[in-house]
Amino acid sequence: MGAEPWIGFCHLRAQTPERERWIGDRPEAVRWLMLAASSPQDYAAGMRRALGRMGYDLLSVSSTAPADRAEGLGSLAEKVPALLAQVNEARPVGLGDFAPPEAAASWRETDWDEVLDAPGTLWAVVDGVAWPGISGRLAQGDTDHACLYGTLDPSGRAMAPWLVRVQPGSGFAANLRAHPQGDHAFVLLRAEAGLDEIRGHLRRFTMMHTPHDPDAAVYFRFYDPRVMIDALETLTDSFRDSFTRILDAIILPLTPACLLPDAAKLTGPAIDPLDNPESCRGRLLCWRGRPRAGDGRRGPSAVSEPEYAALSARMHQRAVHDLARQLARDYGTLTSRRRCLTIAGGAASDAARFDMRSAAQVAMIARTQLLFGVDFDNRYPEIGYILNDRSLLAWQKKDRLADWFARMSRAHGLEHKEIA
């Protein structure tokens, strides 16, 4: 397919203070921009290159569509025909004025009372894995619900995500409100469509393809609040535009395990990644965005390389926080929370020096560094020799390190947990 004028709603950031003058004397701004492209992915890649040459970073793009089929432009649509002749592949053509980034989308903290009292229809997507027994609870028949999987097998349905209408004042609403937020068992959606329409829409997003293995689709757990935040922040081309098409808002239970967006407006205290999950009870995060243009995508489909890289970076950061929480839980009486975060942040790259890359192997390296120093392999040559032995497989190194760690912990009288 040849290049043609495409348009998207772009969120960009100035690379230098001098560049801020051209986007309204602000560090970030949003605007409709046109560029010649052949697909949404080509548009995003071309826009990143073009803006980069001009001194700006493209933070996100949404509502991407061919210029003659774009939706959501309002009165700006009348100006598009006169600008089409100026569109090329090298330099963006602007439509309308630059505006503050809040015009694109917003994250703000809310609470259960506000969510349940707000007008409109509220829905929950509940994870049967994270909330065991939810299918049996729904079978009591006191609320509209539907399984997002097509299987009729009871065991499969028990572990499936479920779409449930949330009636304020109902027993199910009380169940949601009381459920531990640390389970990451559900997200809330506000939408006026009916049960069948929303179910059909959400079923398109239960699987996705990634550049890691384009031929094999993987489960996409958008009903986990942690995953939903990451998706809204990174999968701007393949997910957000399509997913939010029929939604008015997305509401997520907050926990320290959520990697909060930089733009999130919190009304309560700042959330540290090592805080107790119960400290966030009752705190919800609401996302609202502008209307999206329909571009024919049915779901995440194939995630682009840039999207996958951004998503992987967020997943890595969450993995670092998860490991830091493990260290603080097991050895918090021996060291500081800050040191747990520091050790966790460098453990993956340190473990890779010994060809150890699995989560269990990285965790073993982190535990050892926490108790015996980041340079323990140099300070204790007997274990350093084992870790540098290229004849040993990674799992063998991990097992021998675990044995050495247990002996050393006992010898030094250090409190520790059983190492798996």
C-alpha positions as CSV (number, residue, x, y, z in Angstrom):
1,M,0.0,0.0,0.0
2,G,1.4,3.4,-1.0
3,A,1.7,6.4,1.3
4,E,-1.3,8.7,1.8
5,P,-2.1,11.4,4.2
6,W,-2.8,10.0,7.7
7,I,-3.7,11.9,10.9
8,G,-3.3,11.2,14.5
9,F,-3.6,12.9,17.9
10,C,0.0,13.2,19.1
11,H,1.4,13.9,22.5
12,L,5.0,15.3,22.2
13,R,7.7,16.6,24.5
14,A,10.4,19.2,23.8
15,Q,13.9,17.9,23.9
16,T,15.3,21.3,25.0
17,P,13.9,24.4,26.7
18,E,14.3,26.3,23.4
19,R,11.9,23.9,21.6
20,E,9.2,24.6,24.2
21,R,8.5,28.0,22.6
22,W,7.0,26.4,19.5
23,I,4.5,24.3,21.4
24,G,3.0,27.0,23.6
25,D,5.8,27.6,26.0
26,R,5.3,24.2,27.7
27,P,7.4,21.1,28.0
28,E,4.7,18.8,26.6
29,A,1.7,19.4,24.3
30,V,-0.8,17.6,22.1
31,R,-2.1,18.3,18.6
32,W,-3.6,16.7,15.6
33,L,-0.7,16.1,13.1
34,M,-0.8,14.8,9.5
35,L,2.0,12.8,7.8
36,A,2.2,10.6,4.7
37,A,2.1,7.0,5.7
38,S,0.8,3.5,4.7
39,S,-0.4,2.2,8.0
40,P,-0.8,3.2,11.7
41,Q,2.5,1.6,12.5
42,D,4.2,3.5,9.6
43,Y,2.6,6.7,10.7
44,A,3.9,6.3,14.3
45,A,7.4,5.4,13.1
46,G,7.5,8.3,10.6
47,M,6.2,10.7,13.1
48,R,8.9,9.7,15.7
49,R,11.6,10.3,13.1
50,A,10.1,13.6,11.8
51,L,9.6,15.0,15.3
52,G,13.0,13.8,16.4
53,R,14.6,15.9,13.7
54,M,12.7,18.9,14.9
55,G,13.7,18.5,18.5
56,Y,10.7,16.7,20.0
57,D,10.0,13.2,21.4
58,L,6.7,11.5,20.5
59,L,5.3,10.2,23.8
60,S,2.0,8.7,22.4
61,V,-0.3,8.8,19.4
62,S,-4.0,7.9,19.3
63,S,-7.0,8.1,16.9
64,T,-4.7,7.2,14.0
65,A,-6.6,7.0,10.6
66,P,-6.3,8.0,7.0
67,A,-7.0,11.8,6.9
68,D,-10.1,11.4,4.7
69,R,-11.7,8.9,7.2
70,A,-10.6,10.5,10.5
71,E,-13.2,10.9,13.2
72,G,-13.4,13.0,16.3
73,L,-12.0,16.2,14.7
74,G,-15.0,18.3,15.3
75,S,-14.9,21.6,13.4
76,L,-11.3,21.0,12.5
77,A,-12.5,18.5,9.9
78,E,-13.4,21.4,7.6
79,K,-9.8,22.4,7.4
80,V,-8.4,19.0,6.4
81,P,-9.0,19.2,2.5
82,A,-7.1,22.5,2.2
83,L,-4.0,21.0,3.9
84,L,-3.8,17.7,2.1
85,A,-1.5,19.0,-0.6
86,Q,1.1,20.0,2.0
87,V,1.3,16.5,3.5
88,N,4.5,14.5,2.9
89,E,6.6,11.9,4.6
90,A,9.2,14.2,6.0
91,R,7.5,17.0,8.0
92,P,4.2,16.9,10.0
93,V,1.4,19.2,9.1
94,G,-0.5,20.6,12.1
95,L,-4.2,20.9,12.5
96,G,-5.6,23.1,15.2
97,D,-3.4,24.6,18.0
98,F,-1.1,22.9,20.4
99,A,-2.8,22.2,23.7
100,P,-1.8,21.0,27.2
101,P,-1.4,17.2,27.4
102,E,-4.4,17.0,29.7
103,A,-6.5,17.4,26.5
104,A,-5.4,14.0,25.3
105,A,-6.1,11.8,28.3
106,S,-6.0,12.1,32.1
107,W,-5.4,9.9,35.1
108,R,-6.8,11.0,38.5
109,E,-7.5,9.3,41.8
110,T,-11.0,8.7,42.8
111,D,-12.8,6.5,45.4
112,W,-15.6,4.0,45.6
113,D,-18.3,6.4,46.7
114,E,-17.6,8.7,43.7
115,V,-17.5,5.8,41.3
116,L,-20.7,4.1,42.5
117,D,-22.6,7.4,42.7
118,A,-21.6,8.6,39.3
119,P,-24.2,8.5,36.5
120,G,-24.0,5.9,33.8
121,T,-23.5,2.1,33.7
122,L,-20.6,0.5,35.6
123,W,-19.1,-2.8,34.6
124,A,-16.4,-5.0,36.1
125,V,-14.1,-7.4,34.3
126,V,-13.2,-10.0,36.9
127,D,-10.3,-12.5,36.6
128,G,-11.3,-16.0,37.6
129,V,-7.7,-16.9,38.3
130,A,-7.0,-14.0,40.7
131,W,-10.5,-14.3,42.3
132,P,-11.1,-18.1,42.7
133,G,-14.8,-19.0,43.0
134,I,-16.0,-15.9,41.2
135,S,-17.9,-18.0,38.6
136,G,-19.8,-19.7,41.4
137,R,-20.6,-16.4,43.0
138,L,-22.0,-15.1,39.8
139,A,-24.0,-18.2,39.3
140,Q,-26.2,-17.0,42.1
141,G,-27.9,-15.0,39.4
142,D,-28.3,-11.6,41.2
143,T,-26.4,-9.6,38.5
144,D,-26.0,-9.6,34.7
145,H,-22.8,-11.3,33.7
146,A,-21.1,-13.2,30.8
147,C,-17.9,-15.2,30.4
148,L,-15.4,-13.6,28.0
149,Y,-14.2,-17.0,26.9
150,G,-16.3,-19.2,24.5
151,T,-15.6,-22.5,26.4
152,L,-18.4,-24.4,28.1
153,D,-15.9,-26.5,30.1
154,P,-16.5,-25.7,33.8
155,S,-12.8,-25.7,34.7
156,G,-12.0,-23.4,31.9
157,R,-14.8,-21.0,32.8
158,A,-13.7,-21.0,36.4
159,M,-10.4,-19.5,35.3
160,A,-11.8,-17.1,32.7
161,P,-12.4,-13.4,32.9
162,W,-16.0,-12.4,33.5
163,L,-17.9,-9.3,32.5
164,V,-20.3,-8.2,35.3
165,R,-22.7,-5.3,35.6
166,V,-22.2,-3.4,38.8
167,Q,-25.4,-2.1,40.4
168,P,-24.8,0.4,43.1
169,G,-26.0,-0.9,46.4
170,S,-26.0,-4.5,45.3
171,G,-24.3,-7.4,47.0
172,F,-21.8,-7.8,44.2
173,A,-20.8,-4.1,44.4
174,A,-20.1,-4.7,48.1
175,N,-18.1,-7.8,47.2
176,L,-15.9,-5.7,44.8
177,R,-15.4,-3.0,47.4
178,A,-14.3,-5.5,50.1
179,H,-12.1,-7.6,47.9
180,P,-8.3,-7.3,48.6
181,Q,-6.9,-4.9,46.0
182,G,-3.6,-6.6,46.2
183,D,-5.1,-9.6,44.3
184,H,-5.3,-7.4,41.2
185,A,-8.5,-9.3,40.4
186,F,-10.6,-6.8,38.4
187,V,-10.9,-3.5,36.5
188,L,-14.0,-1.3,36.2
189,L,-15.4,0.1,33.0
190,R,-18.0,2.8,32.5
191,A,-19.9,2.3,29.2
192,E,-23.5,2.7,28.0
193,A,-23.5,-0.3,25.7
194,G,-25.4,-3.5,26.6
195,L,-24.0,-6.7,27.9
196,D,-23.7,-8.5,24.6
197,E,-22.1,-5.5,22.8
198,I,-19.5,-5.0,25.5
199,R,-18.8,-8.7,25.7
200,G,-18.3,-8.9,21.9
201,H,-16.0,-5.8,22.1
202,L,-13.8,-7.1,25.0
203,R,-13.5,-10.6,23.5
204,R,-11.4,-9.1,20.7
205,F,-8.7,-8.2,23.2
206,T,-8.2,-11.4,25.1
207,M,-5.3,-12.4,22.9
208,M,-2.5,-10.6,21.1
209,H,0.6,-11.2,18.9
210,T,4.0,-9.7,19.9
211,P,7.2,-9.3,18.0
212,H,8.8,-11.9,20.3
213,D,6.8,-14.7,18.5
214,P,4.5,-13.2,15.9
215,D,3.0,-16.6,14.9
216,A,1.8,-17.5,18.5
217,A,-0.9,-15.4,20.2
218,V,-0.6,-14.9,23.9
219,Y,-3.2,-14.2,26.5
220,F,-3.7,-10.5,27.1
221,R,-4.7,-9.9,30.7
222,F,-6.1,-6.4,30.4
223,Y,-8.4,-7.1,33.4
224,D,-5.3,-7.0,35.7
225,P,-5.0,-3.3,36.8
226,R,-1.2,-3.5,36.4
227,V,-1.5,-4.7,32.8
228,M,-4.2,-2.2,32.0
229,I,-2.1,0.8,33.1
230,D,0.9,-0.5,31.1
231,A,-1.3,-1.0,28.1
232,L,-2.9,2.4,28.2
233,E,0.5,4.0,28.6
234,T,2.4,2.1,25.9
235,L,0.1,0.3,23.3
236,T,-1.3,3.6,21.9
237,D,-1.5,2.3,18.3
238,S,-2.7,-1.3,18.7
239,F,-4.7,-1.1,21.9
240,R,-5.9,2.2,23.3
241,D,-7.5,3.6,20.2
242,S,-9.6,0.4,19.7
243,F,-10.2,-0.6,23.3
244,T,-11.6,2.7,24.5
245,R,-13.9,3.2,21.5
246,I,-17.1,2.4,23.4
247,L,-15.9,3.3,26.9
248,D,-16.4,6.5,28.9
249,A,-13.9,5.7,31.6
250,I,-11.6,3.0,33.0
251,I,-11.3,2.7,36.8
252,L,-8.5,0.6,38.5
253,P,-7.9,-0.4,42.1
254,L,-4.6,1.0,43.1
255,T,-1.8,-1.0,44.7
256,P,2.0,-0.5,45.3
257,A,2.5,-3.1,42.5
258,C,1.0,-0.8,39.9
259,L,3.5,1.3,37.9
260,L,1.8,4.6,38.1
261,P,1.7,6.9,35.1
262,D,3.8,10.0,35.5
263,A,0.7,12.1,34.8
264,A,-1.4,10.5,37.5
265,K,-3.0,13.0,39.8
266,L,-3.2,11.5,43.3
267,T,-5.3,13.1,46.1
268,G,-3.9,10.8,48.7
269,P,-0.3,10.2,49.9
270,A,2.3,9.2,47.4
271,I,2.6,5.4,46.9
272,D,5.9,3.7,47.4
273,P,6.4,0.4,45.6
274,L,7.3,-1.3,48.9
275,D,4.2,-0.1,50.7
276,N,1.8,-2.7,52.1
277,P,-1.1,-3.3,49.7
278,E,-3.6,-2.6,52.4
279,S,-2.4,1.0,52.6
280,C,-4.1,1.5,49.2
281,R,-7.5,0.1,50.2
282,G,-10.3,2.2,48.7
283,R,-8.0,4.1,46.4
284,L,-8.9,3.9,42.7
285,L,-7.4,5.4,39.6
286,C,-9.6,6.7,36.8
287,W,-8.5,7.1,33.2
288,R,-10.5,9.2,30.8
289,G,-9.5,9.9,27.2
290,R,-10.9,11.8,24.2
291,P,-13.1,10.0,21.6
292,R,-11.1,7.7,19.4
293,A,-11.2,7.4,15.7
294,G,-12.4,4.1,14.3
295,D,-9.6,2.6,12.1
296,G,-10.9,-0.9,11.5
297,R,-8.7,-2.6,14.2
298,R,-10.5,-5.4,16.0
299,G,-8.1,-5.8,18.9
300,P,-4.5,-5.5,19.9
301,S,-3.6,-7.8,16.9
302,A,0.1,-7.4,16.3
303,V,1.9,-5.1,18.7
304,S,4.5,-3.0,17.0
305,E,8.2,-3.2,17.9
306,P,8.2,0.3,19.6
307,E,5.1,-0.6,21.6
308,Y,6.6,-3.9,22.6
309,A,9.8,-2.3,23.7
310,A,7.9,0.3,25.8
311,L,5.7,-2.4,27.3
312,S,8.7,-4.6,28.1
313,A,10.4,-1.7,29.8
314,R,7.4,-1.2,32.1
315,M,7.2,-4.9,32.8
316,H,10.9,-5.0,33.7
317,Q,10.4,-2.1,36.1
318,R,7.5,-3.9,37.7
319,A,9.6,-7.1,38.0
320,V,12.3,-5.0,39.8
321,H,9.7,-3.7,42.3
322,D,8.3,-7.2,42.8
323,L,11.8,-8.5,43.6
324,A,12.4,-5.5,45.9
325,R,9.2,-6.4,47.8
326,Q,10.4,-10.0,48.2
327,L,13.7,-8.8,49.6
328,A,12.1,-6.4,52.0
329,R,9.6,-9.0,53.2
330,D,12.3,-11.6,53.8
331,Y,15.2,-9.5,55.0
332,G,13.6,-6.1,55.9
333,T,14.8,-6.5,59.5
334,L,18.4,-6.6,58.3
335,T,18.5,-3.7,55.8
336,S,16.7,-0.7,54.5
337,R,13.9,-0.7,52.0
338,R,15.9,1.7,49.8
339,R,18.8,-0.9,49.6
340,C,16.3,-3.6,48.6
341,L,15.2,-1.4,45.7
342,T,18.8,-0.7,44.7
343,I,19.9,-4.3,44.8
344,A,16.8,-5.4,42.9
345,G,17.4,-2.8,40.2
346,G,20.8,-4.2,39.3
347,A,20.3,-7.9,40.0
348,A,19.2,-8.9,36.4
349,S,22.3,-7.3,34.8
350,D,24.6,-8.8,37.5
351,A,23.1,-12.2,37.1
352,A,23.5,-12.1,33.4
353,R,27.3,-11.9,33.9
354,F,27.0,-15.5,35.0
355,D,24.5,-16.4,32.2
356,M,21.7,-16.6,34.9
357,R,18.5,-15.0,33.6
358,S,15.4,-16.7,35.0
359,A,13.4,-15.0,37.7
360,A,14.5,-17.5,40.3
361,Q,18.2,-17.2,39.3
362,V,18.0,-13.4,39.4
363,A,16.3,-13.5,42.8
364,M,19.0,-15.8,44.2
365,I,21.7,-13.4,43.1
366,A,19.8,-10.5,44.6
367,R,19.4,-12.3,48.0
368,T,23.1,-13.1,48.1
369,Q,24.1,-9.5,47.2
370,L,21.8,-8.2,49.9
371,L,23.4,-10.2,52.7
372,F,27.0,-10.6,51.4
373,G,27.6,-7.6,49.3
374,V,27.2,-6.7,45.6
375,D,30.8,-8.0,45.0
376,F,30.3,-11.2,46.9
377,D,31.7,-13.3,44.0
378,N,35.0,-11.4,44.5
379,R,35.0,-11.4,48.3
380,Y,34.2,-15.1,48.4
381,P,36.4,-16.8,45.7
382,E,34.9,-20.2,46.4
383,I,31.5,-19.2,45.1
384,G,32.9,-16.8,42.5
385,Y,34.7,-19.7,40.9
386,I,31.5,-21.7,40.7
387,L,29.5,-18.8,39.1
388,N,32.2,-18.3,36.5
389,D,32.5,-22.0,35.6
390,R,31.3,-22.1,32.0
391,S,30.9,-25.9,32.2
392,L,28.0,-25.5,34.6
393,L,24.4,-24.7,33.4
394,A,22.6,-21.7,34.9
395,W,20.3,-23.8,37.0
396,Q,23.3,-25.7,38.4
397,K,24.9,-22.4,39.4
398,K,21.7,-21.3,41.0
399,D,21.4,-24.5,43.1
400,R,25.0,-24.4,44.2
401,L,24.7,-20.7,45.1
402,A,21.6,-21.5,47.1
403,D,23.5,-24.2,49.1
404,W,26.4,-21.8,49.7
405,F,23.9,-19.0,50.7
406,A,22.2,-21.3,53.3
407,R,25.6,-22.4,54.8
408,M,26.8,-18.8,55.0
409,S,23.6,-17.5,56.5
410,R,23.7,-20.1,59.2
411,A,27.4,-19.4,59.9
412,H,26.6,-15.7,60.3
413,G,23.4,-16.2,62.3
414,L,21.4,-14.3,59.7
415,E,17.6,-14.7,59.6
416,H,16.5,-15.9,56.2
417,K,13.7,-17.7,54.3
418,E,13.8,-21.1,52.7
419,I,15.2,-20.7,49.1
420,A,13.1,-22.4,46.4
